[in-house]
Amino acid sequence: MKKTFILDTNVLLNDPNSLYTFEENDVIIPIYVLEEVDTFKKDMSELGKNARAISRILDGLRAHGRLVDGVSVNDEGGTLRVAFATKELPKEFALLGNTADSRILAVANQMQKESPDTPCIFVTKDINLRVRGAALGLQVMDYMADKVHMDDLYSGRFERTVDDELMQQLFANGEAQVPVESDQDEKMPPNSFAVLHGATGGGSAIVRIQSDGTTARVLKGNGPSVWGIRPRNKEQHFAFELLLDDNVRLVTLVGQAGTGKTLLALAAGLQKAAEEQVYQRLLVSRPVFPLGKDIGFLPGDVNEKLRPWMQPVHDNLELLLGISSREKRTGRSSDELFDMDMVHIEPLTYIRGRSIPSQFILVDEAQNLTPHEVKTIITRAGDDTKIVLTGDPYQIDNPYVDATNNGLVHVVKRFKGEAIAGHITLVKGERSDLAERAAELL
């Protein structure tokens, strides 16, 4: 049955193309939503960019007919219409105040009453507004097109039971053809990892699915030592496999605090840039979002302003350099890597429009980026550049994204199965027993 969807302001500001995602159904935009969008159009942030995109889209649709009457938005029969409340607010809406939210709810209520036989659904990313709408008898829902449920997020590793013949091939040759997936088993994508068990107790093997997606290669030993860092668990071993493979141009590492995401990525970046000189330098960046109240403007040049945000990176670099407390007192620090131009800090604010070739780029805390911001970063990659995104989707400081729609999980979902990309979810905390218990309990 054809449905009518009434969109809130935050849906459009989150995804201007949401107008086209409702297939054969009708989309209603309350006129008051456009008023709210207009207040953002001069903003230089992501919201301002999206507000301007919405205005351009609607102006383009206006060429096909009167928006108040409805215009076609796709070949499936979907339409878009701009509507406003033609009557005074009902008493229950008036009690909420003559706010934009109340007027938007009133439009949704009017659409529902005008078409009682057609399901009318109010779509908003505002939790409180969904609760208010439901309390007033409206059908409400979140905008789900950009969401990735964390339970369904690709982890990069599998566990399989295979026949003994395949296990014998693995032990004899170090590799074998990947078994064809069954109806019960999901296909293992390129650059994923698996623990394979023999069907009749014929041993176990840890393998990597090669970039061709058809060959499983046995991983032997406990992994490499990179700048004095050795993997402490299987997932860290898998991470180094991806980080040190020059053919894997995009790596995503997801995990809670203390699992070693940043340390592993920095060690691999230094190995590739400083030791093997595969890349010109290690370029590090992270979004600037304060935890708690902001302390105001910071003095100095770009590097001095970024120093507080980049301190976790400096801490990890000093660990990799093996700088002792006594050496710190004598003036040694991670700054020597920056002085030798082995490591460079890059503010994400100025990355648009650049082309960055032959560099190992680490974007830490990528869960605070929107999908569009991540796209902007990845599309800056020039020839022979590798990009690593790390983050914890459950530690988000950006008020405009959450665990299900941030840029990091968006990339994990979109690049699953790509031969040039790899992902692994780190699960075991290695910072300290206290840090791991805190991550689990708090």
KAMODA-V598806 format. One record per residue. N is the residue number from 1. SS is DSSP state (H for helix, E for strand, C for the rest). NEAR is the number of other ideal C-beta (glycine too) atoms within 10 Angstrom. Layout:
BEGIN
n & ss & near
N & SS & NEAR
N & SS & NEAR
END
This chain:
BEGIN
n & ss & near
1 & C & 6
2 & C & 13
3 & C & 16
4 & E & 22
5 & E & 26
6 & E & 29
7 & E & 23
8 & C & 28
9 & H & 26
10 & H & 18
11 & H & 24
12 & H & 24
13 & H & 23
14 & H & 22
15 & C & 22
16 & H & 21
17 & H & 13
18 & H & 19
19 & H & 21
20 & H & 15
21 & C & 18
22 & C & 22
23 & C & 12
24 & C & 12
25 & C & 18
26 & E & 21
27 & E & 22
28 & E & 22
29 & E & 25
30 & E & 26
31 & H & 15
32 & H & 22
33 & H & 25
34 & H & 18
35 & H & 13
36 & H & 18
37 & H & 21
38 & H & 12
39 & C & 13
40 & C & 18
41 & C & 15
42 & C & 9
43 & C & 13
44 & C & 7
45 & C & 10
46 & H & 19
47 & H & 18
48 & H & 15
49 & H & 16
50 & H & 23
51 & H & 23
52 & H & 16
53 & H & 17
54 & H & 25
55 & H & 15
56 & H & 10
57 & H & 17
58 & H & 19
59 & H & 10
60 & H & 9
61 & H & 16
62 & H & 12
63 & C & 7
64 & C & 11
65 & C & 14
66 & C & 10
67 & C & 18
68 & C & 11
69 & C & 9
70 & C & 16
71 & E & 17
72 & E & 13
73 & C & 20
74 & C & 14
75 & C & 7
76 & C & 10
77 & C & 12
78 & C & 19
79 & E & 19
80 & E & 24
81 & E & 17
82 & E & 21
83 & E & 20
84 & C & 13
85 & C & 21
86 & C & 9
87 & C & 9
88 & C & 9
89 & C & 18
90 & C & 16
91 & H & 7
92 & H & 14
93 & H & 20
94 & H & 12
95 & C & 9
96 & C & 15
97 & C & 10
98 & C & 10
99 & C & 11
100 & H & 16
101 & H & 20
102 & H & 19
103 & H & 19
104 & H & 26
105 & H & 29
106 & H & 25
107 & H & 22
108 & H & 28
109 & H & 23
110 & H & 21
111 & H & 23
112 & H & 20
113 & H & 11
114 & H & 12
115 & C & 14
116 & C & 8
117 & C & 5
118 & C & 14
119 & C & 14
120 & E & 21
121 & E & 19
122 & E & 28
123 & E & 24
124 & C & 24
125 & C & 21
126 & C & 16
127 & H & 9
128 & H & 9
129 & H & 18
130 & H & 18
131 & H & 11
132 & H & 19
133 & H & 25
134 & H & 13
135 & H & 10
136 & C & 18
137 & C & 9
138 & C & 18
139 & E & 17
140 & E & 21
141 & E & 13
142 & C & 14
143 & C & 20
144 & C & 13
145 & C & 14
146 & C & 21
147 & C & 17
148 & C & 20
149 & C & 10
150 & H & 12
151 & H & 5
152 & H & 10
153 & C & 19
154 & C & 20
155 & C & 15
156 & C & 26
157 & E & 18
158 & E & 17
159 & E & 9
160 & E & 18
161 & E & 12
162 & E & 20
163 & C & 12
164 & H & 13
165 & H & 12
166 & H & 20
167 & H & 21
168 & H & 14
169 & H & 14
170 & H & 21
171 & H & 14
172 & H & 9
173 & H & 10
174 & C & 14
175 & E & 15
176 & E & 22
177 & E & 10
178 & C & 23
179 & C & 15
180 & C & 8
181 & C & 11
182 & C & 9
183 & C & 4
184 & C & 5
185 & C & 12
186 & C & 11
187 & C & 13
188 & C & 22
189 & C & 19
190 & C & 21
191 & C & 29
192 & C & 27
193 & E & 24
194 & E & 19
195 & E & 13
196 & E & 23
197 & E & 16
198 & E & 19
199 & C & 12
200 & C & 9
201 & C & 9
202 & C & 17
203 & C & 12
204 & E & 13
205 & E & 22
206 & E & 16
207 & E & 24
208 & E & 23
209 & E & 21
210 & C & 17
211 & C & 17
212 & C & 9
213 & C & 15
214 & C & 11
215 & E & 15
216 & E & 27
217 & E & 16
218 & E & 15
219 & C & 17
220 & C & 9
221 & C & 7
222 & C & 13
223 & C & 20
224 & C & 15
225 & E & 12
226 & E & 22
227 & C & 18
228 & C & 10
229 & E & 22
230 & E & 13
231 & C & 21
232 & C & 14
233 & C & 17
234 & H & 19
235 & H & 23
236 & H & 25
237 & H & 20
238 & H & 26
239 & H & 31
240 & H & 22
241 & H & 21
242 & H & 25
243 & H & 25
244 & C & 18
245 & C & 16
246 & C & 12
247 & C & 11
248 & C & 21
249 & C & 18
250 & E & 21
251 & E & 27
252 & E & 27
253 & E & 32
254 & E & 27
255 & E & 24
256 & C & 20
257 & C & 14
258 & C & 20
259 & C & 28
260 & C & 24
261 & H & 28
262 & H & 22
263 & H & 24
264 & H & 28
265 & H & 26
266 & H & 29
267 & H & 25
268 & H & 26
269 & H & 27
270 & H & 23
271 & H & 22
272 & H & 20
273 & H & 24
274 & H & 17
275 & H & 11
276 & C & 11
277 & C & 9
278 & C & 14
279 & C & 20
280 & C & 17
281 & C & 21
282 & E & 25
283 & E & 21
284 & E & 26
285 & E & 23
286 & E & 24
287 & C & 20
288 & C & 17
289 & C & 14
290 & C & 10
291 & C & 7
292 & C & 6
293 & C & 6
294 & C & 10
295 & C & 8
296 & C & 5
297 & C & 6
298 & C & 12
299 & C & 6
300 & C & 9
301 & C & 7
302 & H & 12
303 & H & 13
304 & H & 10
305 & H & 15
306 & H & 20
307 & H & 15
308 & H & 11
309 & H & 19
310 & H & 19
311 & H & 11
312 & H & 13
313 & H & 24
314 & H & 18
315 & H & 12
316 & H & 21
317 & H & 27
318 & H & 18
319 & H & 16
320 & H & 19
321 & H & 17
322 & C & 10
323 & C & 16
324 & C & 11
325 & H & 6
326 & H & 8
327 & H & 13
328 & H & 11
329 & H & 8
330 & C & 8
331 & C & 8
332 & C & 15
333 & C & 15
334 & C & 21
335 & H & 15
336 & H & 14
337 & H & 22
338 & H & 17
339 & H & 10
340 & C & 10
341 & C & 10
342 & C & 17
343 & E & 25
344 & E & 17
345 & E & 17
346 & C & 21
347 & C & 14
348 & H & 15
349 & H & 10
350 & H & 9
351 & C & 18
352 & C & 11
353 & C & 7
354 & C & 11
355 & C & 10
356 & E & 17
357 & C & 12
358 & C & 14
359 & C & 23
360 & E & 28
361 & E & 25
362 & E & 28
363 & E & 28
364 & E & 24
365 & C & 24
366 & H & 30
367 & H & 24
368 & H & 23
369 & C & 27
370 & C & 22
371 & H & 20
372 & H & 17
373 & H & 21
374 & H & 22
375 & H & 15
376 & H & 18
377 & H & 24
378 & H & 19
379 & C & 10
380 & C & 19
381 & E & 17
382 & C & 11
383 & C & 8
384 & C & 14
385 & C & 20
386 & E & 26
387 & E & 23
388 & E & 28
389 & E & 28
390 & E & 27
391 & E & 26
392 & C & 21
393 & C & 22
394 & C & 13
395 & C & 14
396 & C & 18
397 & C & 14
398 & C & 17
399 & C & 8
400 & C & 17
401 & C & 24
402 & C & 15
403 & C & 18
404 & C & 17
405 & C & 22
406 & C & 25
407 & H & 26
408 & H & 28
409 & H & 29
410 & H & 22
411 & H & 23
412 & H & 22
413 & H & 16
414 & H & 14
415 & C & 20
416 & C & 18
417 & C & 14
418 & C & 16
419 & C & 15
420 & C & 13
421 & E & 23
422 & E & 30
423 & E & 28
424 & E & 29
425 & E & 20
426 & E & 25
427 & C & 14
428 & C & 15
429 & C & 21
430 & C & 19
431 & C & 14
432 & C & 10
433 & H & 10
434 & H & 10
435 & H & 15
436 & H & 17
437 & H & 11
438 & H & 15
439 & H & 18
440 & H & 9
441 & H & 6
442 & C & 5
END
